[in-house]
């Protein structure tokens, strides 16, 4: 296996990787049913052209996902990482821009679901700490349901210094916290913004919180302690998308 390659599983993850001209797909393992489905979903273009394709039984493919207890749906692919976009270059001359930034969020399923929502509502990019990001996770790719191919992911060595630099470039940093000063829907959400979310269990680190300009909350039933991070993010992304369409 190529050193920089890894395996992904699931219909949407594999098909979107094949459709992405920037993604190098080395090998694809399919059941016969999966092959028929790929051709049905891509009738105008043969996405399996120039790709090594191996036909396997469901049982043979199970060995690729048994450790993660994942459903592969008859689709496994060996892929290489996408070329990483440069954050400094990306923000040059941008007047309106929204990033989501994760502070020590490590659960691959939550990250994958959040990526799916971010891509669905056209968030400009995700900022993560490289050391904590599960880059090769089949679970993350499966949860993202193909959206890994549609979102800019910026892996940085230090979240705090990245937030500091973005603030210097006229970005406002909004920390999402249940004890926030006001409801996030009361913000106008204009210009350049960073949506900062803390870890699933411990919330935002105090030191990282110092780089937030404001703390905002999602107004929920007071009898409920909190929402799952991917659910919280989806609510916020949808609201921002709605405001954009209105403006």
N, C-alpha and C positions, 0 to 999 in steps of 0.2 A: 504493500500500500504506500502511495505517495505520502511523504512526511507531513505535507501541509493539507492533506485531505482528510475527510471524515465522512461518516454516514448519516444520512437523514432518512426519515420514514414517513409514510402517509401520502395519500393521494394529492392533496393541495400543495404540500411542501415540495414534493417531487415534480409535479407538473409545472408549478411556477418557476422552479429552478431551471427546468428545461426551456421554458419560454424566455428566460432572462438572458439576453445576449452577452451580458457582462459576467455571467456565472459559468465557470468551467465545470462541466459535468463529465466525470471520467468514466463511470460505469453505471448502468441501470439494471436492477434486478426486478423482474416483473412476473406476475402470474399471467396466464393466457387471457383471463378476463380483464386484467388491468391494461394489457396491451390494446385490446379492442376498445376499451374505454378512453384511452389516451388518443387514439385515432378519431374516435367519435367527437371528443371535446376539442380537437385541433384539426378539423377537416380541411382547413385552408393551407396548413403547413405541417410538414412531417417533423415534429420536434425531436424525433429519435434519429434523425439523419446525423451522421458523423459522431454518433455516440455508440459505445459498445453496449449491446443489450444482451442480457442473459435471461432465459426463461426458467423459472423455478416454481416449485409447488409452494403452497401456503406454509406447509410444515418446514420446508427448507428456509423460507424467509423468516420464520418465527425466531430462529437463533440470533438474528440481528437485533431483535427488540425484546427478547425474553427478560433480560436484565432490568430494563426500564418498565416492563409489563405494559408495553405500548401496542396499540392496534396499528399494524402497518398497511392494512387494506390491499395488500398485494403489490405495494410500491416501496422499493428501497433504492437509494442512489448514493454513489460515492462522489462527493463534490469537493471543490476547493473553496477557500474563503474568498469573498469579494474583496476587491481593492478598497482599502479604507479611505473614506473621504477626509479631507483636511478641513478642520473647523475654522481656522483663520481665513482660509481662502473662501469657504462657503459663505461667511457672513459679510464679506466685502460688498459694499454698496447696497446691502439689503435694508430696506426701510421698515418692512413689516416681516417679522419672523417669530415663530414660536417653537421653542424646544421643550422637551420634557427631560428632566435630569433625575437619576435614581441614586440615592445615597444608601449604599450597602443593601440594596434589594438583591437577593441571591436566588430565590426560588425560580427555577426555569419555567414552570408552568405559568406563574404570575407574570414573568417577564414576557413570555410568548404571547399571552393574552393581551397584555398592555401594548405590545408591538402591533398586534392585529387591530386594536382600536385606534392607535396613533396613525397607522397607515390609512385606515378607513375614513378618518376625519381630517386627513391631510395636515397632520402635524409635521413641521419641517425637519425634525430630527430628534434622535434620542441620544443623550449624553450619559455614558456609564463609565465606571472605573474599570479599567482593563483587567485588573487582577481579580475582580469579583464577577466578571461577566462570563457566563457559561457558553463560550463561543461554539463549542462542538456538541452542544446538547441536543439529542434527538427529541427530547421532551419539549424543549423550547421551540424548535422548528415545527413540531406537530401542533403545539398550542397556537403558534403564530399563523397557522393555516395558509402558508404561502406568502405571508406579508413580510417575511424577512427580505424578500426581493424588492419590496416597494417602500422601504423606509431607510433614510440615512442614519447610520449608527456611528456615533463618534466615540471611540474608546480613548479615554484620557488616563494619564498616570495619577493625576491628583484632581479630585472634584473641587476642592476649595480654591485652588489657584485658578482653575478654569472659570469658576463663578466670579472670582475677583476680576479676571480679564474681561469677561462678558459685561460685567457692570461698568467697566471702564469704556466699553464700546456702546454704552447707552442702552443696555438691556436692564429691565426690571426683573428682579428675582422674587418669585412668590412661593413661600414655603407653605405646603398644605399640612395643617395640623388641626386636630379636633378642638384645641384651645385657641384657635385663630381669632384675630380681632373682629373680623367681619366675614360675612358669607361671600364666597367667591363670585356669586352672581351679581354682587354690587360693584364689581370692578368693571371698568369700561373695556379693558383688554385691547388697547390700541398699541401700535408701535411694535417694539421688540421685547419679548418676554421669555422667561424661563420658569417652567412649572416644576418645582422641586418636591419630590416625594421621598419620605424616609422608609426605612426597612419595615418588613411585615410585622416583626415582633416588637422592635424597640423604638420605632419611630425615627425621627431625624436626630443625628448626632448634634449635641449642643454646639460644638465648634463649627460644624457646617451651617447650622442655623444662623450663625453670626453673619453669614454672607447673604441672608435673605433680607430684602428691603421691607417686605410685608409678610405677615402670616394670615392666611385665610382658611376658611373651613367650608365643608359641605354640610348644609343644614339637613340633618336627618332626625328621625324619631329619637327623643331624648332617652328613651328606655333602651336604646341600642348603643353599645359602646363605640363600634366603628364598622366601616365597610372594608372588604378586601381591597387591596391596593389597585388591582386591575379593574375592579368595578368602579372605584372612586375615579380613576383616571378616565375611564370611558364616559362617565357623566360629565366631567370637565371638558373633555375633547369635543363631545357633542354640543355642549353649550357654546364653546368658542366657534365651532363650525356654523352654528345657527346665527351667531352675531355677524360673522363674515358675510353670510348670504343676505342678511338684512341690510348691511351697509352699502 
